[in-house]
Amino acid sequence: MVSDTTKHYPVLLNEIISIITPQHGGTFIDCTFGQGGYTKKILSFRDTKVIGFDRDIQSKKKADLILDKFKQRFIFKNKKFSQLEDLKLKNENIRGVIFDLGYSYTQIKDPAKGLSFSFTGDLNMKMGLNDFSAEDVINKLSIKELEKIFKFFGEEKEGKKIAFNIVKERSKKKIDTKSLVELIEKVKRKKNFKIHSATKVFQALRIFVNKEISELIYGLIAASKVLKKDGVLAVVTFHSLEDKIVKYFFKTLSENKSISRYVPKISQPETLFRMIEKKPKTPLPKELKENPPSRSAKLRYIIKKDESYDFETDVMKKFGYLLEVENFGNKLWKKFQLSA
Ligand SMILES: C[S@@+](CC[C@H](N)C(=O)[O-])C[C@H]1O[C@@H](n2cnc3c(N)ncnc32)[C@H](O)[C@@H]1O
């Protein structure tokens, strides 16, 4: 099949369905509703309910279409998934919580969102419910702060030089998408033919503007609390930073730390989740052909063993350095508030 480049394909849909088994009914939380690809499939099974989250208000149009058909079985929330715990879900039989991270084709191709370096226009990158835009970041943060954002969120090796040139350039004129791309291209004279020179800086800005790291960490913690026994927590990631966080989180919640080989297994603390497959699932050749952008997708999942909410994960400690970088934005937001 030839891929249709104007439509969003739900990534790893068959794999998600085989893991969460909606044919047995129950309530599912689609944390990244998007175009409703997963939600529609789940609702096609009897006795299912879906609570869909999306921070982008544009998703509401798709959600309204689904609501027309499934009024009794579907709820849509235009909220960030880190707010999952605000819902009163005590009496719901939550059998699955799914995250399909990243953004849909329609969002990437929307010039107003300014996610792609192929468009000219203002640097925006706000996906919805944001405190500041990429323009605020580029035009207001210090060299050191920009350098750290590019390094930690984009793994950009030339981050220091790029940050220096941004600060030099912005004293002369406002930086927009086009001038940022030109500036990066000038710094990175050595071409990498696999990816565009601006890819890493744009990824870093998008992660920073949307606070994707804290969203993911708080979202995962909330999801692991609301699931019922035998419920599945499934996450599709698209870049190594996301995958590193998910992998670590799943590992700490499902692996017994070996205290000592002399201590009998029985006295070790029970884990909250169980991991069936250590290796992530990735798209099959058929899906790759139909939807080439799915090539970087990785699906990991764990299954809840226990209903207890009392668990510990050192994920905050482990990734605290990333949260610190993200916090540069708080200052920016306060500045923005004062000048608004
Ligand atoms: C890859 S798309 C999901 C596509 C969806 N699975 C489908 O089949 O149509 C990811 C969606 O998650 C949303 N999103 C990203 N981060 C979010 C967050 N922190 N809270 C809520 N929604 C978020 C984006 O706005 C986007 O619509």
The ligand as a Gaussian input file, in Angstrom:
#p B3LYP/6-31G(d) Opt

LIG

0 1
 C        0.913000      10.980000      18.297000
 S       -0.531000      11.847000      18.707000
 C       -1.638000      10.594000      19.199000
 C       -2.374000       9.977000      18.083000
 C       -3.444000       9.022000      18.535000
 N       -2.923000       7.841000      19.175000
 C       -4.300000       8.601000      17.355000
 O       -4.342000       7.403000      17.069000
 O       -4.939000       9.433000      16.731000
 C       -0.155000      12.540000      20.260000
 C       -1.227000      13.463000      20.814000
 O       -0.916000      13.661000      22.186000
 C       -1.163000      14.995000      22.535000
 N       -0.298000      15.296000      23.683000
 C        1.051000      15.400000      23.709000
 N        1.468000      15.659000      24.967000
 C        0.348000      15.719000      25.738000
 C        0.129000      15.956000      27.133000
 N        1.137000      16.179000      27.964000
 N       -1.135000      15.925000      27.592000
 C       -2.189000      15.684000      26.746000
 N       -2.030000      15.481000      25.425000
 C       -0.785000      15.484000      24.924000
 C       -0.825000      15.791000      21.291000
 O       -1.511000      17.023000      21.280000
 C       -1.277000      14.842000      20.183000
 O       -2.579000      15.134000      19.764000

